[in-house]
């Protein structure tokens, strides 16, 4: 039995339609998906949650693959990596890292300039989630990504430095 949701309209979801940029009549959402959505944080606010993001990405993958990269870039951060039990933090971080590398690889491995890396690194070092390490680098406690300034360069650096990958963004929306 689906939950009583203001965004459900005859087996369709207005939030999925909006997220995927498709007509409402194509935004099918099963009762199971609706029930899961209602149990997942944020459906009542009108913001996407992991269920809405997953449905939007899934629909786009099947019906509008030319728009998939854009939809994934916009909604990947909502995917419920947190459904992995907290005791498996390493698995959650590995899933996030794999998603980031796939996005970056799919886009042709674009790198940010040294100036942009330094600017973003300054934002990160002032953030409450930044945890400095002894080697002068740091880690974001929110997303788990490694963060380095522009003195570290090259392709290998991008694999260990989220801010070097031009496809990535801050999960908290700070850059």
C-alpha positions, 0 to 999 in steps of 0.5 A: 500500500503506497503512502499518502503522498502529495506528489503521487498522482495516479501511479505517477510521481510529480517529483520524478517527472520534475527530476528527470524532465519528463511528462507526468504521464511517463513518470511511473512509480510503483507502490513499492517505490512510493512506500520506500520514498515515504520512509526515506528522508526528505520526500515531504520537502519536495527535495529529491531523495534517494528513491526519486533520484534513482527513479529519475536516473533509471528512467533517463538511462532507458528512455533518454540516454543522451541526457543521462550524464546531466541527470546523473551529475545532478542527482547522483549525490542523492542516491542512498549510499547510506542504505549500507549499514553505518558499520560498513562505512568503508563500503559506502566510501568505496561506492562513492569513490567508484561513482566519482571515478566513473563520472570523471572517466566518462567525461574524458578525465577533465582536470581543474586548473591549479588556481581552481584547485587552490581556490576550492582547497581554501574553501575546504580547509575552512569547512567544519567537515575538513580533517587535516592530515599530517602530510599537509593533505586532508579528508572530508569527514562528510563525503570521505574524499581526499583533498589536496592543494595544487602542489599535487598534480597529474592524473594520479593526483586526480584519482586521490584528490576529489577537487582535481577532478573537474566533474566533482562537487561538494556534497554540501554544496560549498563549491 
